[in-house]
Amino acid sequence: MSSSDQNTPRGPIDSSRIPRYAGPATFARLPRLDEVGTADVAVVGIPFDSGVSYRPGARFGGNAIREASRLLRPYNPAQDASPFALAQVADAGDIAANPFNINEAVETIEAAADDLLATGARMMTLGGDHTVALPLLRSVAKKHGPVALLHFDAHLDTWDTYFGAEYTHGTPFRRAVEEGILDTSALSHVGTRGPLYGKQDLTDDEKMGFGIVTSADIYRRGADEVADQLRQRIGDRPLYISIDIDCLDPAHAPGTGTPEAGGMTSRELLEILRGLSSCNLVGADVVEVAPAYDHAEITAVAASHTAYELTTIMSRQIAAAREAK
């Protein structure tokens, strides 16, 4: 193999030769990490849902997203980019975590993320429930310092405890603020809606530094204006994006553990993400896909396209950084 071949990213399987429905379901039919050695972007699953407070099943979300991602194609016209040609993207398999001990699972996920980030890769994580965001943020902050956070979700996920448990899918961002791993000048929830336990939930959340863009705000103001507001808040800070698929309306994402009426459309979510393409995206996750409640892969398809847009942003930035050297 020539040096130029070694520097050329290995992309997806050619769907004109092997039908999309054939073969193993890696993300976007990309090579496995062990097939390419190293990757610029590692797509990794975390089949863990022991932190959920209502419907279980998100442990199967990563593989559901992989199956739905068979439909993804190598050129992204919305961002005018071929992400898998710009950078080496590979499927890094799953991080296996103890389903019976949440504290141990959090430690395992953090250590595995540390190992992946140490290779120079950026992580595109497929959950799993939202508990996994905390160890991922810990790992990213070790590399970049406190990071800006965009949290797409129907819920705040800044509650203190559930049944005395500090680590659940409703508490990761309170823990992250307490641990000093978030840049509290650039925190935003996007897509929130629905009933709360009390007004104090909003008061506590504001004290932590979060701004809120509700799903109603998106409806009234539009995706472009919202994306512009978020870009201004983030600036050039290293950014982590965490996406609970329940930020979408149940019509667009029925397969999730805690659905709430009145959410954004998949089109609005994708357009907002595309509007963030100039931000310094250092990591991302898409979580809470629970395929047992899905219909015709509606949720998994939305999640796979969401991960595709995030991967495209990272690949473009990696390629631009290399050209600038």
Solvent accessible surface area in square Angstrom, and as a share of the most:
residue,aa,sasa,rsa
1,M,183,0.82
2,S,57,0.37
3,S,81,0.52
4,S,73,0.47
5,D,78,0.40
6,Q,123,0.55
7,N,123,0.63
8,T,87,0.50
9,P,32,0.20
10,R,127,0.46
11,G,27,0.26
12,P,40,0.25
13,I,67,0.34
14,D,71,0.37
15,S,40,0.26
16,S,104,0.67
17,R,199,0.73
18,I,76,0.39
19,P,58,0.37
20,R,64,0.24
21,Y,176,0.67
22,A,35,0.27
23,G,45,0.43
24,P,96,0.60
25,A,26,0.20
26,T,17,0.10
27,F,0,0.00
28,A,3,0.02
29,R,5,0.02
30,L,5,0.02
31,P,7,0.05
32,R,113,0.41
33,L,43,0.21
34,D,109,0.57
35,E,70,0.31
36,V,40,0.23
37,G,56,0.54
38,T,92,0.54
39,A,8,0.06
40,D,21,0.11
41,V,0,0.00
42,A,0,0.00
43,V,0,0.00
44,V,2,0.01
45,G,1,0.01
46,I,1,0.00
47,P,52,0.33
48,F,3,0.01
49,D,4,0.02
50,S,36,0.23
51,G,4,0.04
52,V,33,0.19
53,S,64,0.42
54,Y,156,0.60
55,R,71,0.26
56,P,79,0.50
57,G,10,0.09
58,A,3,0.02
59,R,94,0.34
60,F,127,0.53
61,G,0,0.00
62,G,5,0.05
63,N,87,0.45
64,A,16,0.13
65,I,0,0.00
66,R,13,0.05
67,E,80,0.36
68,A,2,0.02
69,S,0,0.00
70,R,30,0.11
71,L,88,0.44
72,L,13,0.06
73,R,141,0.52
74,P,75,0.47
75,Y,108,0.41
76,N,3,0.01
77,P,97,0.61
78,A,55,0.43
79,Q,12,0.05
80,D,110,0.57
81,A,8,0.06
82,S,39,0.25
83,P,0,0.00
84,F,6,0.03
85,A,67,0.52
86,L,64,0.32
87,A,0,0.00
88,Q,24,0.11
89,V,1,0.00
90,A,0,0.00
91,D,7,0.04
92,A,28,0.22
93,G,31,0.29
94,D,70,0.36
95,I,13,0.06
96,A,86,0.66
97,A,17,0.13
98,N,45,0.23
99,P,57,0.36
100,F,191,0.80
101,N,66,0.34
102,I,40,0.20
103,N,87,0.45
104,E,80,0.36
105,A,0,0.00
106,V,3,0.02
107,E,114,0.51
108,T,48,0.28
109,I,1,0.01
110,E,29,0.13
111,A,55,0.43
112,A,28,0.22
113,A,0,0.00
114,D,44,0.23
115,D,100,0.52
116,L,23,0.11
117,L,12,0.06
118,A,89,0.69
119,T,82,0.48
120,G,49,0.47
121,A,2,0.02
122,R,49,0.18
123,M,8,0.03
124,M,0,0.00
125,T,1,0.01
126,L,0,0.00
127,G,0,0.00
128,G,0,0.00
129,D,0,0.00
130,H,1,0.00
131,T,4,0.02
132,V,0,0.00
133,A,0,0.00
134,L,2,0.01
135,P,0,0.00
136,L,4,0.02
137,L,0,0.00
138,R,39,0.14
139,S,2,0.01
140,V,4,0.02
141,A,13,0.10
142,K,127,0.54
143,K,105,0.44
144,H,73,0.33
145,G,25,0.24
146,P,75,0.47
147,V,0,0.00
148,A,0,0.00
149,L,0,0.00
150,L,1,0.01
151,H,0,0.00
152,F,0,0.00
153,D,0,0.00
154,A,1,0.01
155,H,32,0.14
156,L,5,0.02
157,D,7,0.04
158,T,5,0.03
159,W,36,0.12
160,D,70,0.36
161,T,55,0.32
162,Y,44,0.17
163,F,221,0.92
164,G,63,0.60
165,A,40,0.31
166,E,94,0.42
167,Y,43,0.16
168,T,9,0.05
169,H,16,0.07
170,G,3,0.03
171,T,0,0.00
172,P,2,0.01
173,F,0,0.00
174,R,44,0.16
175,R,13,0.05
176,A,0,0.00
177,V,31,0.18
178,E,109,0.49
179,E,74,0.33
180,G,44,0.42
181,I,22,0.11
182,L,8,0.04
183,D,35,0.18
184,T,67,0.39
185,S,66,0.43
186,A,1,0.01
187,L,0,0.00
188,S,2,0.02
189,H,0,0.00
190,V,0,0.00
191,G,0,0.00
192,T,9,0.05
193,R,33,0.12
194,G,40,0.39
195,P,120,0.75
196,L,68,0.34
197,Y,169,0.64
198,G,34,0.32
199,K,166,0.70
200,Q,104,0.46
201,D,22,0.11
202,L,72,0.36
203,T,51,0.30
204,D,38,0.20
205,D,1,0.00
206,E,128,0.57
207,K,156,0.66
208,M,24,0.11
209,G,23,0.22
210,F,10,0.04
211,G,22,0.21
212,I,61,0.31
213,V,3,0.02
214,T,45,0.26
215,S,8,0.05
216,A,41,0.32
217,D,39,0.20
218,I,1,0.00
219,Y,175,0.67
220,R,179,0.65
221,R,85,0.31
222,G,29,0.27
223,A,18,0.14
224,D,115,0.59
225,E,92,0.41
226,V,0,0.00
227,A,2,0.01
228,D,53,0.28
229,Q,70,0.31
230,L,0,0.00
231,R,80,0.29
232,Q,135,0.60
233,R,82,0.30
234,I,1,0.01
235,G,39,0.38
236,D,128,0.67
237,R,74,0.27
238,P,33,0.21
239,L,1,0.00
240,Y,4,0.02
241,I,1,0.00
242,S,0,0.00
243,I,0,0.00
244,D,6,0.03
245,I,0,0.00
246,D,2,0.01
247,C,0,0.00
248,L,2,0.01
249,D,29,0.15
250,P,39,0.24
251,A,76,0.59
252,H,59,0.26
253,A,1,0.01
254,P,22,0.14
255,G,0,0.00
256,T,2,0.01
257,G,3,0.03
258,T,31,0.18
259,P,46,0.29
260,E,36,0.16
261,A,86,0.67
262,G,51,0.49
263,G,16,0.16
264,M,3,0.01
265,T,34,0.20
266,S,31,0.20
267,R,168,0.61
268,E,38,0.17
269,L,1,0.00
270,L,25,0.13
271,E,67,0.30
272,I,0,0.00
273,L,0,0.00
274,R,61,0.22
275,G,22,0.22
276,L,2,0.01
277,S,33,0.21
278,S,94,0.60
279,C,4,0.02
280,N,59,0.30
281,L,1,0.01
282,V,7,0.04
283,G,1,0.01
284,A,0,0.00
285,D,0,0.00
286,V,0,0.00
287,V,0,0.00
288,E,4,0.02
289,V,0,0.00
290,A,1,0.01
291,P,41,0.26
292,A,86,0.67
293,Y,63,0.24
294,D,25,0.13
295,H,115,0.51
296,A,102,0.79
297,E,81,0.36
298,I,71,0.36
299,T,0,0.00
300,A,2,0.02
301,V,46,0.27
302,A,12,0.09
303,A,0,0.00
304,S,0,0.00
305,H,64,0.29
306,T,1,0.00
307,A,0,0.00
308,Y,14,0.05
309,E,4,0.02
310,L,0,0.00
311,T,0,0.00
312,T,0,0.00
313,I,1,0.00
314,M,0,0.00
315,S,0,0.00
316,R,89,0.32
317,Q,33,0.15
318,I,17,0.09
319,A,12,0.09
320,A,59,0.46
321,A,51,0.39
322,R,126,0.46
323,E,144,0.65
324,A,90,0.70
325,K,204,0.86
